[in-house]
Amino acid sequence: MAIEYLKRGKPEADRAEDDAKTAAVVEATLKDIETRGDTAVHELAVKFDNYDRPSYRLSEDEIAAIIAKVSDQDMADIRFAQQQVTNFAQAQRDSMLDIELETLPGVILGHKNIPVQSVGCYVPGGKFPMVASAHMSVATAKVAGVPRIVACTPPFNGEPNPAVIAAMHLGGADEIYVLGGIQAVGAMAIGTETIAPVHLLVGPGNAFVAEAKRQLFGRVGIDLFAGPTETMVIADDTVDAELCATDLLGQAEHGYNSPAVLVTNSRVLAQNTLSEIERVLEILPTAGTARVSWEEYGEVILCDTYDEMLLVADDIASEHVQVMTDRDDWFLENMTCYGALFLGPRTNVANGDKVIGTNHTLPTKKAGRYTGGLWVGKFLKTHSYQKVTTDEAATLIGEYGSRLCMLEGFVGHAEQCNLRVRRYGGINVPYGKGAPYREAAE
């Protein structure tokens, strides 16, 4: 096996130190919000977003006035993209069925898919107005049937971004707040004097938002750990360096800590991509951000075989994985750890981010090892139920249950079963004993 790093990013120890500093800031900020409520949220909004207003919730009149600023073409594009997302979310919802079956005569088991009753959707927008994130969270929650949808987004250039507000409103948000960062997710999860707390937090964000969601988990549910954008390109010599460089830098522009990784079995492609990245960075308008991400978090990994490429890819478990090889479907069949796959040179992450219909809120920081991305199912809770309808079934299950409870030493549990055996089966089970074994019970 020969896996060679032609370029490495910042060492893991340095990344862990950055994470620890972020965690400390988040912990103190959330404690402040819990202690001082609206006052703390207001001070944080002024400090970090330079945005001061009596209430950060938009009124219906304000929403209408802001949306009126969106051009007809932009509104049509927003509607088109949102329709693609809701179409796919609805198809996913339709695949999730309630079930009920009789597993034994007189024993009914089932489950119901019940929407979460309130959700807080965070839509990033301080650096780039993330219009598409409103579709992914708000519109998808609406498809799931969530009765209360709260949406937060930071101001953009000192005021609410019209396109983001339009997407939130069209998606079905019941409350819209112009709040960003820790103060937004903290207010939604903890609650303040004017903001009722939600049951679930969803949406991507920067390192501070992602860490806030992590610390708030347990108090509320979260969709997943969706921190700074990660992208991986898996490529062989069937594609060229321009495609690889463009797709790597297209995601590196998100922020200063967005990992971008090329995994290839072609040394020529690897070296040409390194050169092409430098060329593109000279002309890319967002190079000020993308260059920092590439220099500190970019990696180029050269492998001998496709099996090695697969091994490396699953180990890194990147958020976005773009596969451009002579065996794309082989990677689809065999990859197990990732956020979402983008297969073939005609496909790209930007389409997935903005319009194609799949959800772009995806796991980062190796979370793809244990969860997929945000989807309509994240807004639903699958609850089981059971019902025993005959005396015979109550007796049969009760006898087994009694003996199994005693096996574990749970006498009180056993008595719950024994009472049914006595009452519905007419069998005298001594108090504190397991039900007797009967041939008929087999």
MARRO-494214 format. One record per residue: x, y, z of N, C-alpha, C in turn. Coordinates in steps of 0.001 Angstrom, whole numbers, padded with zeros to 6 digits, always signed. Each point is the difference from the previous one (the first is absolute). Layout:
REM MARRO-494214
XYZXYZXYZ...
REM end
This chain:
REM MARRO-494214
+000851-001189+000000-000851+001189+000000+000888+001240+000000-000342+000939-000860+000785+001232-000070-000946+001189-000097-000135+000706+001114-000831+001209+000036+000925+001165+000319+000088+000943-000933+000969+001090+000114-000727+001345+000036+000345+000814+000978-000564+001344+000096+000907+000963-000758-000485+000521-001115+000758+001004-000743-000192+001381+000628-001092+000163+000751-000230+001236+000747-000818-000342+001236+000402+000528+001141-000731-000208+001241-000577+001326+000500-001066-000123+000785-000584+001171+000626+000547+000190+001404-000635+000877+000738+000393+000303+001373-000019-001269+000844+001005-000217+000855+000034-001211+000827-001237-000125+000881-000362-001250+000314-001189-000248+000813+000094+000671+001370+001203+000068+000565+000167+000632+001313-000376+001473-000047+000386+000680-001085-000354+001418-000141-001501+000157-000188-000603-000913-000753-001449+000072-000191-000726-000226+001326+000496-000933+000801-000617-000267+001299+000119+001207+000917+001118+000711-000068+000174+001206+000820-001004+001070-000411-000206+000150-001313-001002+000949-000484-001388-000378+000512-000304-001300-000035-001307-000467+000463-000193+000297+001483+001045-000169+000792-000102+000237+001437-000266+001472+000302+000639+000888-000734-000237+001436+000185-001439+000358-000365-000486-000582-001088-001380+000243-000417-000975-000490+001060+000253-001189+000542-000899-000580+001002-000112+000881+001235+001125+000591+000427-000018+000852+001187-000833+001256-000225+000154+000604-001171-000791+001201-000325-001485-000340-000036-000342-001105-000629-001406-000401-000125-000610-000267+001369+000724-000709+000846-000533-000339+001328-000335+001257+000794+000902+000972-000009-000236+001245+000743-001173+000776-000587-000108+000007-001314-001073+000755-000654-001360-000616+000275-000095-001318-000084-001277-000664+000275-000430+000207+001453+000961-000008+000898-000317+000232+001416-000544+001413+000183+000561+000951-000715-000463+001387+000072-001427+000125-000524-000302-000689-001100-001357+000037-000558-000993-000616+000984+000399-001110+000617-000898-000640+000958-000256+000893+001214+001013+000755+000403-000126+000849+001187-000752+001294-000289+000304+000623-001136-000534+001354-000234-000981+000095-001166-000273-001082-000675-001059-000036-000995+000120+001030-001103-001086+000723-000245-000052+000961-001098+001101+001045+000079+000356+000414+001216+001046+001020+000152+001324-000502-000559+000351-001235+000318+001242-000569-000517-000051-000162-001513-001134-000473-000509-000147-000181-001447+000163+001341-000715-000605+001052+000543+000090+001328-000609+001440+000492-000015+000708-000154+001118+001389+000462+000064+000889-000769-000972-000230-001297-000124+000792-000814-000925-000264+000388-001447-001258+000291-000318-000347+000398-001367+000663+001324-000368+000038+000907+000949+000651+001298-000251+001510-000188-000127+000561-000842+000887+001453-000197+000013+000505-000701-001257-000655-001090-000395+000531-000815-001093-000565+000357-001372-001228+000477-000042-000616+000319-001292-000234+001494-000199+000329+000788+001036-000228+001448-000073-001434+000305-000432-000923-000735+000613-001408+000092-000403-000844+000235+001244-000638+001140+000051-000717+000435+001206-001446+000326-000359-000940-000699+000628-001411+000308-000162-000732-000500+001244-001158+000564+000323-000700-000384+001240-000360-001477+000043-000508-000527-001104-000330-001413-000091+000626-000558-001257+000602-001180+000123+000660-000599-001163-000952-000871-000816-001232-000116+000453-000997-000710-000796-000592+000947-001032-000091-000447-001251-000606+000802-001065-001514-000111+000068-000675+001130-000126-001461+000000-000055-000454-000423-001388-001276-000308-000130-000540-000375-001308+000178+001127-001008-000202+001240+000444+000167+001152-000905+001456+000140-000431+000925-000218+000936+001419+000087-000353+000375-001089-000995-000494-001189+000228+000300-001113-000913-000489+000332-001413-001207+000502-000094-000559+000344-001318+000835+001078-000685+000422+001011+000760+000785+001095-000584+001376-000483-000449+000591-000888+000778+001330-000524-000352-000099-000873-001248-001000-000869-000052-000145-000892-001154-000280+000791-001276-000653+001140+000135-000306+000828-001173+001260+000494-000708+001135-000050+000691+001260+000440-000600+000616-001064-000915-000508-001232+000063+000556-001092-000805-000518+000115-001427+000882-000068-000984-000412+000120-001399-000836-001212-000411-000765+000182-001067-000844-001089-000493+000835-001220-000387+001149+000240-000643+000845-001116-000423+000567-000744+001208+000482+000761+000993+000531-000639+001198-001086-000789+000726-001199+000549+000035-001099-000707+000670-000345-001281-000750+000029+000064-001307-000278-001203-000797+001061-001062+000241+001262+000419+000104+001085-000951+000261-000146-000623+001387-000359+000829+000981-000201-000504+001357-001126-001029+000015-001093+000320-000657-001141-000929-000050+000385-001315-000688+000769+000100-001085+000416-001209-000721+000842-000900+000900+001008+000594+000639+000879-000788+000863-000780-000609+001159-000867+000800+000604-000770-000502+001135-000918-001143-000416-000524+000077-001206-000864-001067-000489+000764-001307-000179+001251+000090-000464+000806-001223-000154+000247-000650+001359+000295+000834+000993+000268-000516+001343-001257-000623+000600-001128+000692-000116-001228-000525+000596-000495-001240-000741+000208-000063-001310-000389-001201-000747+000726-001236+000532+001322+000132+000185+000776-001139+000475-000343-000314+001454-000183+001051+000812-000369-000214+001406-001352-000700+000110-000938+000360-000865-001310-000638+000031+000103-001473-000396+000846-000286-000986+000193-001400-000394+000608-000800+001155+000945+000619+000716+000577-000667+001165-001059-000210+001083-000823+001027+000226-001047-000130+001028-000969-001114-000366-000343-000095-001263-000942-001032-000441+000560-001404+000190+001325-000110+000075+000614-001322+000185-000025-000445+001456-000320+000909+000899+000021-000304+001434-001418-000345+000450-000270-001246+000168-001365-000457+000251-000222-000310+001481-001186+000344+000478-000442-000525+001283-000323-001478-000198+000268-000809+001016-000283-001437-000133-000790-000498+001211-000788-001044-000229-000672-000711+001082-000166-001443-000446+000391-000943+000852-000120-001402-000369-000279-000844+001237-000605-001161-000242-000288-000946+001059+001117-001032+000001+000910+000097+000976+001183-000857+000011-000304-001383+000564-000962-000085+000872-000553-001244+000529-001504+000205+000094-000800-001053+000028-001447+000203+000157-000300+000842+001246-000621+001160-000223-000366+000876+001104+001072+000973+000438+001170+000030-000694+001081+000936+000344+000210+000951-001176-000300+001269+000222+000085+001022-001053+001185+000912+000300+000914+000126-000953+001135+000919+000114-000038+000979-001171+000481+001205+000262+000024+000973-001090+000919+001160+000310+000184+000865-000995+000664+001278+000257-000646+001095-000823+000130+001240+000530-000503+001198-000664+001159+000968-000188-000007+000692-001114+000987+001051-000258-000642+001347+000332+000462+000627+001073-000621+001216+000512+000963+001172-000188-000447+001123-000562+000902+001144-000164+000474+000558+001343+001244+000440+000043+000478+000812+001117-000908+001226+000080-000323+000437+001216-001028+001033+000146+000504+001424-000189+001309+000219+000130+000552+001333-000295+001459-000162-000401+000416+000773-000965+001367-000115-000509+000578+001393-000224+001274+000139+000330+000726+001233-000282+000946-000219-001160-000187+000771-001063+000801-000148-001221+001015+001138-000080+001273-000340+000015+001023+001030-000150+000442+000071-001456-000051+001205-000549+000390+000230-001392+001181+000961-000008+001223-000470-000290+001170+000884+000010-000154+001129-001016+000677+001117+000258-000151+001088-000960+000837+001221+000280+000912-000055+000962+000810+001172+000294+001014+000289-001092+000654-001062-000516+001016+000164-001048-000618-000181-001382-000786-001055-000141-000746-000252-001229-001456-000252+000389-000952+000622-000645-001421-000257+000323-000415-001379-000516-000178-000950+000899-000222-001397-000368-001480-000261-000264-000466+000514-001114-001410-000141-000370-000415-001470+000006+000839-000853-000562-000358-001407-000140-000192-000684+001343+000686+000458+001045-000139-000648+001305-001417+000132+000546-000717+001029-000424-001392+000134+000433-000859-001109-000590+000257-000361-001256-000755-001116-000592+000285-001287+000776+001286-000213+000276+000435-001272+000586-000603-000231+001387-000152+001066+000764-000504-000152+001366-001473+000361+000099-000357+001231-000343-001377+000464+000188-000977-000784-000875+000263-000044-001299-000941-000661-000908-000100-001495+000282+001125-000624+000365-000024-001430+000299-000776-000271+001278+000149+000870+001010-000777-000138+001235-001495+000133-000285-000328+000879-000935-001408+000183-000367-000562-001271-000633+000762-000621-000868-000429-001255-000615-000231-001068+001069+000840+000009+001031-000137-000980+001079-001221+000252+000878-000561+001217-000077-001178+000318+000795+000290+000622+001350+001191+000587+000175+000338+000658+001265-000933+001197+000204-000717+000081+001146-000987+001070+000175+000581+001371+000322+001215+000070+000581+000602+001316+000300+001427+000008-000524+000250+000846-000979+001318+000097-000626+000552+001398+000250+001111+000063+000730+000677+001260+000293+001244+000074-000871+000246+001149-000619+001156+000148-000876+000813+001217+000425+001322-000181+000045+000920+001083+000339+001062+000130-001075+000325+001233-000339+001099+000269-000918+000628+001330+000386+001312+000151-000110+000624+001280+000356-000272+001068-001055+000181+001266+000360-000119+001056-001010+001133-000120-001015-000250+000475-001190+000999-000004-001061+000208+001449-000434+001229+000472+000172+000298+001418-000264-000934+000931+000780-000280-000396+001251-000728+000883+000899-001507-000061-000042-000555-000918-000802-001463-000098-000058-000418-001415-000398-001263-000344+000211-000454-001337-000405+000192-000206-001496+000506-001168-000375+000187-000268-001423-001341-000378-000624-000471+000747-000989-001336-000251-000559-000187-001411-000549+001001-000532-000697-000152-001329-000600-000108-001076+001077+000796+000119+001067-000065-000982+001085-001353+000076+000701-000459+001209+000287-001297+000163+000663-001117-000545-000884+000092+000234-001308-001006-000531-000926-000020-001522+000038+001184-000616-000016+000072-001463+000020-000552-000562+001307+000296+000660+001110-000546-000430+001298-001527+000091+000005-000500+001117-000469-001445+000234+000012-000714-000978-000929+000514-000134-001216-000611-000927-000954+000082-001438+000499+001067-000317+000725+000171-001357+000518-000963-000353+001111-000565+001020+000658-000992-000268+001033+000403+000357+001417+000987+000892+000177+000416+000404+001345-001133+000751+000700-000237-000356+001254-001032+000669+000797+000542+001218+000727+001286-000013+000340+000659+001132+000660+001352+000198-000665+000323+001233-000356+001277+000307-000632+000726+001050+000844+001226-000314+000387+000823+000898+000800+001279+000331-000768+000417+001258+000064+001259+000405-000619+001076-000065+001083+000462-001218+000228+001009-000285+001013+000988-001008-000569+001262+000164+000345+001012-000930-000482+000782-000636+001119+000832-000958-000363+000987-000564+000898-000539-000706+001230+000830+000016+001050-000340-000681+001245-001286+000552+000583-000198+001329-000127-001198+000606+000585-001274-000517-000649+000068-000352-001268-001188-000511-000690-000347-001407+000479+000961-000917-000082-000306-001384+000392-000214-000103+001505+000706+000834+000766-000205+000005+001441-001388+000464+000377-000460+001077-000628-001337+000521+000295-001076-000999-000387+000169-000666-001150-001013-000960-000435-000046-001218+000917+001144-000457+000457+000042-001216+000817-000332+000259+001463+000571+001062+000551-000174+000296+001423-001300+000753+000251-000341+000885-000940-001174+000846+000172+000354+001275+000752-000752+001044-000252+000170+001285+000705-001383+000483+000404-000064+001225+000495-001294+000559+000379-000953+000107-001190+000550+000143-001202-000859+000216-001178+000064-001128-001026+000920-000947+000170+000139-001100-000955-000230-001312+000732-001054-000699-000350-000265-001309+000629+001008-001018-000516+000521-000855+000871+001002-000973-000441-000592-001049-000935+000861-000539-000855-000410-001023-000963+000433-001370+000501-000463-001035-000685+000360-001373+000357+001197-000532-000798+000278+000621-001158+001034-000513-000905+000681+001162-000694+001327-000043-000078+000783+000989-000751+000557-000649-001261-000119+000699-001137+000560-000531-001242+000685+001123-000771+000845-000405-000929+000634+000952-000897+001505+000049+000171+000708+000386-001064+001458+000106+000045+000427+001328+000618+001302+000150+000182+000522+001260+000525+001504-000065+000128+000567+001086+000506+001447+000023+000199+000374-000839+001213+001267+000031+000376+000473-000845+001099-000709+000330+001309-000351+001270+000209-000660+000408+001239-001443-000494+000047-000687+000063-001127-001374-000511-000061-000008-001511+000192+000905-000687-000673+000057-001460+000117+000306-000411+001437+000933+000698+000640+000345-000331+001384-001154+000325+000947-000715+001097-000271-001168+000326+000824-001045-001103-000091-000248-000498-001192-000954-001100-000155+000474-001237+000770+001300-000267-000059+000531-001171+000712-000233+000134+001502+000276+001201+000533-000166+000204+001444-001465+000017+000418-000874+000374-000901-001434+000065+000319-000702-001344-000166+000666-000946-000634-000612-001310-000209-000300-000654+001343-001182-000494+000133-000473-000547+001269-001077+000897+000564+000287+001290+000057-001063+000967+000307-001001+000019-001137+000507-000023-001218-000834-000140-001198+000641-001067-000882-000728-000458-000992+000593-000853-001011+000751+000852-001009+000942-000600-000688+000644+000668-001129-000043-000937-001194+000101+000576-001181-000014-000842-001191+001292-000800-000106+001149+000687+000079+001301-000636-000156+001064+001057+000211+001247-000435+000030+001107+000937+000144+000339+000541-001386-000512+001193-000301+000183+000587-001331+000822+001273+000130+001308-000172+000055+000896+001130+000167+000533+000508-001325+001204+000597+000005+000576+000547-001233+000022-001032-001127-000259+000474-001194-000105-000858-001180+001257-000835-000236-000212-001251-000385+001083-000895-000394-000311-000537-001398+001026-000128-000816-000210-000619-001303+001161-000922-000345-000340-001062-000704+001007-000946-000483-000282-000286-001469+001047-000029-000787-000092-000421-001397+000773-001302-000133-000693-001045-000434+000635-001287-000319+000074-000078-001521+001203-000033-000528+000132+000108-001456+001132-000879-000516-000163-000440-001247+001081-000698-000693+000294+000748-001296+000738-000627-000898+000424+000717-001202-001088+000119-001062-001240-000319+000339-001101+000243-000945-000443+001463+000014+000479+000791+000980-000342+001425+000057+001280+000820+000058-000162+001318-000087+001172+000869-000071+000114+000880+001240+001112+000693+000089+000320+000814+001177-000947+001178+000155-000505+000548-001099-000911+001147+000111-001264-000379+000768-000562-001168-000324-001181-000462+000728+000314-000179+001487+001099-000645+000294+000347-000284+001388+000255+001288+000777+000779+000885-000556+000332+001250+000693-001242+000855+000226-000837+000086-001023-001215+000809+000112-000920-000543+001077-000134-001308+000062-000912-000601+000974+000557+000058+001425+001301-000032+000142+000598+000145+001329-000134+001435+000507+000357+000962-000829-000039+001399+000435-001427+000532+000088-000906-000622-000760-001395+000433+000067-000600-000165+001373+000518-000940+000779-000470-000172+001375+000934+000654+001009+001268+000134-000320+000955+000637+000918-000344+001471+000242-000760+000605-000906-000340+001415+000175-001024+000230+001116-000577-001064+000539-000994+000151+001069+000565+000733+001210+001224-000328+000382+000570+000585+001218+001482-000268+000073+000597+000456+001106+001445-000145+000129+000416-001375+000505-000962-000830+000350+000332-001327+000552-000845-001078-000654-000077+000042-001334-000787-000966-000758+000919-000999-000691+000121-001214+000544+000906-000989-000597-000405-000383-001426+000992-000092-000875-000204-000455-001377+001092-001015-000305-000406-001193-000432+000940-001116-000132-000142-000642-001379+001120-000206-000665+000027-000776-001239+000588-001367+000295-000729-001048-000368+000486-001372+000104+000065-000561-001416+001176-000424-000409+000167-000456-001380+001041-001101-000083-000056-000747-001098+001040-001000-000284+000862+000435-001181-000113+001290-000352+000775+000533-001120+000934+001106+000499+001308-000269-000019+000959+001018+000429-000043+001214-000918-000181-000243-001292-000070+001113-000948-001186+000898+000319-001170-000609+000252-001186+000798+000339+000218+000758+001306+000614-000627+000973+000249+000650+001285+000896+001224-000170+001086-000165-000708+000929+001121-000187-000622+001103-000845-000735-000385-001049-000649+001010-000836-001080+000753+000773-000683-000699+000891-001043+000659+000796+000625+001007+000963+001120-000344+000606+000692+000955+000870+000371+001264-000767+000465-000168-001223+000346+001165-000829-001242+000783-000403-001053-000725-000361-001230+000646-000442-000650+000789+001147+000086-000529+001205-000555+000722+001156+000692+001353+000154+001297+000028-000158+000712+001280+000106-000434+000961-001095-000231-000511-001204-000460+000862-001096-001381+000571+000305-000912-000863+000453-001367+000444+000274-000028+000998+001150+000849-000204+000998+000012+000917+001138+000424+001410-000396+000680+000126-001115+000393+001333-000466-001164+000765-000612-001054-000697-000397-001117+000672-000674-001331-000151+000740-000051-000846+001022-001245-000234+000725-000307+001184+000915-001177+000638-000158-000323+001168+000832-000029-000295+001497-000286-001249+000366-000036-000355+001422+001299-000669+000448+001071+000254-000721+001281-000647+000305+000525+000371+001382-000372+001164+000511+000456+000392+001324-000413-000991+001059-001165-000598-000170-000468-001033+000919+000485-001380-000439-000188-000305-001269+000311-001340-000492+001476-000350+000168+000879+000989-000185+001435-000285+000109+000371-000420+001424-000581+000673+000995+000306-000355+001389-000467-001423+000290-001205-000317-000425-000504-001358+000207+000886-001029-000690+000376+000292-001235+000811-000959-000747+001374-000162+000645+000634+001098+000387+001338-000084+000571-000005-000715+001348-001033+000240+000822-000010-000549+001354-000743-001335+000111-000949-000236-000901-000831-001201+000134-000034-000862-001259+000624+000461-001086-000011-000776-001234+000977-001167+000044-000391-001102-000644+000862-001186-000041-000085-000654-001376+001102-000590-000416+000039-000810-001219+000602-001346+000380-000774-001053-000216+000405-001341+000432+000095-000906-001225+001175-000554-000207+000259-000859-001155-000016-001464+000443-000830-000792-000672-000125-001426+000314+000438-000836-001200+000294-001264+000276+000361-000913-001079-001223-000609-000670-001019-000300+000804-001133-000777-000509-001329+000662+000355-001056-000449-000652-001345+000484+000327-000417-000456+001393+000426-001178+000407-000306-000471+001352+000607+000923+001048+001223+000468-000246+000624+000951+000923-000751+001325+000008-000446+000440-001162-000773+001245-000084-001283-000115+000831-000645-001145-000104-001215-000251+000771+000294+000013+001498+001091-000649+000399+000384-000070+001403+000248+001400+000567+000736+000803-000736+000299+001366+000439-001279+000824+000098-000849-000124-001008-001234+000789-000034-000912-000339+001174-000162-001274+000287-000855-000399+001118+000594+000431+001341+001312+000035+000098+000637+000431+001240-000205+001495+000241+000109+000790-001036-000181+001455+000141-001467+000349+000179-000901-000757-000645-001455+000186+000134-000401+001447-000256+000380+000513-001133-000257+001396-000333-001487+000289-000197-000350+001256+000197-001391+000431-000157-000478-000182-001449+000708+000598-000938-000311-000137-001431+001074-000858-000649-000406-001020-000723+000969-000849-000695-000368-000050-001475+000847+000587-000821-000218+000013-001439+000859-001094-000634-000640-000909-000715+000686-001144-000589+000018+000163-001513+001201+000061-000567+000154+000138-001457+001057-001002-000444-000467-001218-000266+000909-001099-000336-000603-000852-001110+000687-001066-000335-000554-000931-000984-000888-001047+000669-000249+000146+001320-000824-000965+000738-000793+000696+001112-000729+001047-000380-000760+000781+000983-001006-000861+000768-000690-000895-000710-001002-000832+000668+000642-000974+000983+001248-000366-000222+000709-000857+000953+000189+000739+001330+000326+001286-000085+000121+000786+001229-001361+000147+000681-001053+000218-000783-001346+000087+000567-000361-001287+000746+000369-001126-000571-000333-001294+000598+000817-000273+001258+001249+000480+000025+000915-000418+001065+000307+001047+001058-000214+001284-000274+000286+001007+001015-001035-000079+001120+000449+000191+001235-000897-000121+001154-000006+001236+000899+000990+000872-000104+000115+001131+000927+000184+001303-000777-001058+000806-000061+000046+001279-000727-001289+000753+000299-000044+001258-000417-001236+000761+000124-000901-000244-001193+000467+000365-001182-000748-000257-001229+000983-000250-001128-000413-000814-000962+000820-000311-001171-000486+000787-001210+000953+000419-000807-000275+000702-001254+000758-000761-001075-000732-000700-000850+000601-001011-000862+000138+000483-001437+001219-000043-000492+000263+000313-001392+000346+001452-000232+000733+000286-001087+000464+001368-000273-001117+000985-000318-001180-000485-000399-001118+000910-000280-000654+000501+001292+000287-000669+001097-000602+000315+001288+000964+000877+000786-000518+000892+000826+000905+000766+000852-000677+000383+001302+000810+000307+000992-000500+000289+001339-000873+001250+000014+000347+000983-000810-000774+001239+000000-001464-000253-000369-000245-000889-000963-001387-000328-000346-000721-000629+001189+000720-000885+000716-000593-000588+001192-000255+001032+001077+000897+000963+000110-000157+001057+000994-001219+000873-000266-000305+000248-001265-000933+001075-000316-001326-000431-000612-000028-001070-000810-001185-000119-000848-000444-001411-000349+000862-000987+000025-000357-001272-000640-001103-000750+000745-000086+000220+001331-001119-000587+000731+000371-000803+001231+001229-000541+000036+000440-000670+001222+000341+001052+001051+000058-000418+001257+000221+000961+001077+001486+000273+000175+000355+001269+000153+001425+000346+000091+000505+000151+001438-000848-000206+001003+000470+000010+001386+000516-001399+000312+001331-000125+000090+000652-001301+000001+000997-000120+001149+000338-001239+000402+000895-000194+001135+001446+000359-000317+000662+000652+000968+001417+000348-000103+000754-000627+001169+001293+000241+000064+000835-000487+001110-000140-001517+000193-000032-000726-001094-000112-001472-000002-001338-000521+000494-000990+000868+000165-001312-000463+000465-000699-000878-001029+000471+000024-001245-000556-000884-001018+000218-001470+000309+000787-000305+001023+000181-001390+000419-001252-000537+000693-000825+000907+000592-001162-000477+000757-001315+000665-000368+000013+000970-000909-001258+000612-000407+000092+000484-001438-001156+000037-000654-000089+000662-001287-000357+001461+000210-000414+000666-001049-000305+001413+000082-001424+000284+000449-000306+001287+000066-001353+000426+000333-000951-000483-001092-001152-000506+000420-001040-000411-000946-001319+000038+000738-001080-000241-000713-001314+000144+000603-000143-000900+001232+000670-001141+000007-000084-000913+001131+000567+000556+001284+000923+000987-000083+000558+000597+001213-001054+000782+000773-001055+000415-000669-001056+000777+000643-001122-000900+000522+000172-001294-000148-001014-000962+000428+000560-000903+001091-000854-000359+000936+000366-000934+001070-000817-001267-000198+000666-001121-000050-000695-001271-000183-000286-000607+001367-001271-000021+000369-000428-000475+001316-000736-001331-000141+000385-000955+000830-000651-001311-000047-001176-000061+000972-000900-000934-000241-001084-000272+000938-000314-001490-000055-000692-000480+001039-000351-001410+000075-001354-000151+000675-000684-001074-000346-001346-000225+000514-000261-001503+000036-000452-000509+001146-000366-001407+000153-001523-000066+000077-000611-000773-000875-001457+000073-000158-000759-001241+000473+000698-001073+000377-000707-001215+000432+000571-000514+001314-000822-000730+000742+000455-000599+001253+001132-000995-000249-000121-000752-001092+001005-001005-000313+001369+000650-000255-000005+001107-000731+001266+000686-000285+000584+000615+001270-000851+000591+000836+000472+000589+001257+000652-001061+000874-000585-001208-000001+000544-001093+000811+001327-000496-000568+000026-000239-001304+001213-000523-000635+001177+000962+000169-000178+001275-000381+001083+000977+000108+000353+000213+001471-001021-000014+000873+000239+000200+001421+000867-001076+000618-000204-001230-000409+000803-001094+000551+001472+000147-000398+000230+000222-001279+001378+000211-000432+000601+001216+000696-000752+001091+000039+000490+001221+000623+000329-000195+001462-000857-000729+000719+000233-000257+001425+001330-000699+000224+000234-001069-000746+001230-000772+000196+001247+000796-000403-000104+000769-001074+001144+000792-000457+000306+001142+000966-001026+000570+000616+000238+001035+001014+000718-000580+001215-000440-001175+000433+000653-000643+001148+001440-000387-000332+000253-000364-001265+001364-000320-000435+000939+001168+000254-000525+001222-000128+000803+001204+000206-000110+000542+001419-000834-000629+000822-000130+000455+001376-001017+001098+000224-000812+000303-000987-000995+001069+000114-001335-000583+000472-000178-000096+001310-001192-000628+000556-001237+000847-000264+000140+001320+000165-001137+000872-000262-000451-000058-001449+000970-000077-000910-000336-000171-001408-000784-001297-000190+000495-001067+000642-000648-001306-000157-001443+000040+000472-000257+000762+001056-001360+000067+000517-000957+000694-000971+000524+000943-000797-000857+000580-001045-000485-001092-000943+000895-000895-000336-000365-001116-000881-000880-001016+000739+000382-000327+001245-000731-001007+000766-001460+000385+000198-000245+001292+000248-001373+000456+000222-000872-000314-001205+000549+000178-001190-000771-000308-001217-000185-001510-000152+001022-000762+000351-000114-001461-000091-001101-000496+000932-000054+000556+001208-001046-000405+000947-001382+000439-000497-000058+001283-000429-001310+000591-000311-000578-000533-001299+000839-000140-001018-000532-000367-001321+000209-001480-000347+000884-000686+000768+000258-001404-000293-000458-000947+001084-000380+000572+001151-000450-000842+001098+001085-000880+000572+001262+000406-000156+001126-000797+000492+000526+000632+001274+000109-000764+001061+000448+000516+001288+001528+000024+000039+000550+001192-000144+001451+000179+000075+000298+000623+001361+000775-000660+000858+000318+000566+001318+000669+001366-000137-000347+000902+000914+000579+001355-000033+001523-000100+000126+000693+000724-000876+001460+000019+000042+000653-001188-000679-000771-000803-000696+000544-001146-000719-000253+000151-001495+000766-000731-000797-000238-000003-001424-001124-000947-000364-000640+000263-001102-001087-000872-000453+000545-001397-000274-000790-001030+000303+000468-001368-000245+000127-000271-001493+000910-000902-000323+000179-000382-001404-001124-000940-000404-000589+000263-001161-001055-000876-000520+000349-000391-001416-000251-001269-000352+000250-000446-001370-000759+000862-000997-001228+000362+000379-000850+000754-000926+000523+001405-000269+000876+000458+000867+000496+001356-000173+001074+000095-001065+000491-001118-000494+001054+000019-000999-000544+000428-001362
REM end
